[in-house]
Every structure is written in C-alpha cells, then in structure tokens.
Amino acid sequence: MTILEEYQHNLNTYLAQADNNRENKNYPLALQQYAKAIENFYKSLQLIETPGSGFYVDRYSYSQQKKISAIFYMAGIIQKVVFSYLEMEDHSEALFFNQKLYILVATIVKSEDDLNVQQIQSYQKLLENINMVDVIANHSLRDKAVEAQNQSNNNCDETFKNLSLNFDNFCSLNVYRFFSESSSSNRYSTSTDVSSLSSEGSTSSSSCFIATAAYSTSTHPDLDTFRSFRDEKLLPHPLGKNLVTLYYKTGPTIAKYIEKQPAIKQKLKHHLANLANWMRHKKITSR
C-alpha cells in the first residue's frame, strides 16, 4: 500500500466510524473521527500537489471536475460536523462550522457552469441546509447572544480546534486556492483564498463580479471597500448571507452583460466610485 492509498484508506475508515458513532449518538467520538478524516483528506491532496512526492499532478493539469469533486467532498464532511454539533445542541459551534460550509458553497458557485445535474442538486441542498441551520441555531441563541459569543471565542476543546485547523489546512491547498483559475464561469474574481470570506477579519479579494466588470480590474481599492462591507456587515448575519448567495448566483451573468456595454460600464463605475467614497467617509467599513 502506497502512502497515498494509506491516507485514502484512513479517510474512508474514519468517515465510516464517525458516521456510525453519530448514528449511535456518540457525538464527541464522531467529531474526533471527522477531524481525522479531514486531516487524511488534506494529506492525500497535499501529496498530489507536492513536486517530487511521486504522486504529483500539476495544478493546471488537475481537471476542473476533480477540483469541484474535492470541494463537494469536503463540504459533505463539514455538513456532518455541523449536524453533529446541532444534534448535541452546541449551537454556537454549529454556526461556526456552518460558516465554513458557506465558504465552500461560495466557492462552488464560481464554477456553476461546470457543475453536472447531480452537483447542482447537491449545491442546492447545501444551501437549504445552511439556511436551515442558521435559522435553528440563531433562534436557539437569540436570548443568549453574549453567552454564545463567549463560547465561540473561548472554545478550547481539542476536537473543535483540530476540526478548524484541518479545515484551514485544506483551504491552503492549490485545489482550493486556485479553484477559480480554470473556471469558465469565473472571469471576475482573483485566485485569492476564498477562505477569507469568513467574517473573522477577512480581507478577501474574491467574487466582486459586477464591480470587477465595471472597473475592468479586480484590484481597485474601491473593490476592497465593497469586499470589506460584504465580510464585515453582510456575512455575519443570516439575511446578509442570503443576499450574498443571491449575488453569487446572479452576479456573473450581470457582469458578462456589463462588460459588453461600454456606456453602462462607465456610468456604473461612476456610481460605484461615489458609493465607495461615501462608505469610506462614513467609516461604514474598515477599508
């Protein structure tokens, strides 16, 4: 058995054990095993991305479908983590990893033109589950928001930390970080790590489709202002997340239209520049 086969075997074993323990309501052990599964998934992909490993595949040769499948696979594991915490009634932790799940969904939407029928159905189901968890968990925490914030910020549980760390390790991989580079539907975003869509101090440079089309660049300072508004004011709230999700669905199509209309493009850029200046003047965002 090669080391890659060992990682893949461990991944399948830990997932099967975790699913069995979750079914038997042994949630702490299930979460530990989900953390181990994510770790082995990360290590197997890392081997594929490491020159000289004997398993290296150049990221430009790695097919878009394989990249999409990797994101969906990780989303499936994180969704099980979210439901495990929800079933334990650890709602602050469920919301924390639900945000991670949202990050993956926001990445998937960038290549919506490359999704097959089954993946489109899986994507829609993920969105439904994210919204459902937000409603359930936020309703439960509505009257104890301060307590929930303290739990989330001060959570020292080793399993929680391992889950979060292993997810972040996955987000450092090329299969994730450069997911949008080969996407036929994503001409309006950069290859920056989409994990920065998290509301925790984000400086993301992704997915400003319409503004990127208007400015003909994804690096203008005004776009940083709009991203900051998204990350600081929209993503931390359920309604804001829904608005961002809707934008990700419609933004690429609108951006393609704007790119072909010079007059609209120029007028839109003027209005967006005024809006960005107003937001900075009023200190609505940090950038």
Stockholm file with secondary structure:
# STOCKHOLM 1.0

chainA/1-287         MTILEEYQHNLNTYLAQADNNRENKNYPLALQQYAKAIENFYKSLQLIETPGSGFYVDRYSYSQQKKISAIFYMAGIIQKVVFSYLEMEDHSEALFFNQKLYILVATIVKSEDDLNVQQIQSYQKLLENINMVDVIANHSLRDKAVEAQNQSNNNCDETFKNLSLNFDNFCSLNVYRFFSESSSSNRYSTSTDVSSLSSEGSTSSSSCFIATAAYSTSTHPDLDTFRSFRDEKLLPHPLGKNLVTLYYKTGPTIAKYIEKQPAIKQKLKHHLANLANWMRHKKITSR
#=GR chainA/1-287 SS CCHHHHHHHHHHHHHHHHHHHHHTTCHHHHHHHHHHHHHHHHHHHHHHHSTTSSSCCCTTTSCHHHHHHHHHHHHHHHHHHHHHHHHTTCHHHHHHHHHHHHHHHHHHGGGGGGCCHHHHHHHHHHHHHHHHHHHHHHHHHGGGHHHHHHHHHTCCCHHHHHHHHHHHHHHTSHHHHTTTTTCTTCCSCCSSCGGGGSSSSCCCCCCCHHHHHHHTCSCCHHHHHHHHHIIIIITTSHHHHHHHHHHHHHHHHHHHHHHTCHHHHHHHHHHHHHHHHHHHHTTCSCC
#=GC SS_cons         CCHHHHHHHHHHHHHHHHHHHHHTTCHHHHHHHHHHHHHHHHHHHHHHHSTTSSSCCCTTTSCHHHHHHHHHHHHHHHHHHHHHHHHTTCHHHHHHHHHHHHHHHHHHGGGGGGCCHHHHHHHHHHHHHHHHHHHHHHHHHGGGHHHHHHHHHTCCCHHHHHHHHHHHHHHTSHHHHTTTTTCTTCCSCCSSCGGGGSSSSCCCCCCCHHHHHHHTCSCCHHHHHHHHHIIIIITTSHHHHHHHHHHHHHHHHHHHHHHTCHHHHHHHHHHHHHHHHHHHHTTCSCC
//
